[in-house]
Amino acid sequence: MDELKKYLEDFTKEISQAKSLDELNRVKGKYVGRKGLLNRLFQQLAQLSPEERKNTGRKLNQLKQTMESMVKERMQQMQSSRTKIENAVDITLPGKKQWLGSYHPLLIMLDQIIAIFKSLGFRVETGPEIETEHYNFEALNMPEDHPARDEQDSFYLDSGYLLRTHTSPGQIRALQRLTPPFKVIIPGKCYRRDAFDASHSPVFHQVEGLVVADSISMGDLKGTIEVFVRRLFGPERKVRFRPSYFPFTEPSAEVDISCGICGGKGCQSCGYSGWLEIMGSGLVHPNVFRNAGCDPDKLRGFAFGMGVERIALLVFGIPDIRWFFENDIQFLDQFRIFR
Ligand code: PHE
């Protein structure tokens, strides 16, 4: 009888501790299941005298009934609390996402451009936004009377200083600072006195590239740019090198990519030409090497410069450059990062 009492105590404790229907069923099986503790006791009844058997048998039956009704009660209790929770909260709804803030689309674009060139072995250099006329123009083969210098309407500061109009002065600084062979990109802000319209902003970003070694050809330039374009815009893009002029490269070429909207057939976006211009490029002019204190007979190089806004407009499908600078939350929100 003591043993039975102990069983009931243990049983009571175990079912009250059971936290799920599974656990409850396990406790039930342990005591009143087919191979449970009570059944084992029932089997031992045969060893008792007829008198004891009757008595103990009755006690065992009572205990079994008690346990079964306790299980039932506990089960109902569990089910009703579960229904209560399920009615209070729709557990199938997705959770609230945490907003971690957002990167500016131009920064996203810059990061992607930089990552591609890094994977090709380029390292990142920087130069000052306040430049001297020497680095911004003269050293780049644009003397005072050079017509190209008039085209660049600049923000001049005091005596010989200005806000750089392109990242190309970084070429001179890299040549002075590094020992060839090297591959660098120079990302940064540039400034020009342009009207603020759908395709111009007085402040914009460029990524300059410069590769210098003892032998470099237009083929190296074309290969590098083609890899870059396919990585950024996808494998279907065609790249075209169109002869052009820059004072600091010779020969010079402008790089066009096939229009992603019409696939090259011609549409409003590409001015019905099928092509979009994305950067200027060329082989480093001997005077640039000379102006940076390098020997143009011993070195060759290629350089390129791309407008980050222009590329971001194409990649993100944004129609107006001003959207990048207006800090409109509804625009920026579209680049949110969630966790
Ligand atoms: N600096 C030129 C521009 O701003 C681009 C360029 C860079 C062209 C390097 C050739 C080589 O338009």
Residues whose N, C-alpha, C, O or C-beta is under 5 A from the ligand:
A	BS01	LIG	T165 H166 S168 F246 T249 G280 S281 G282 A303 F304 G305
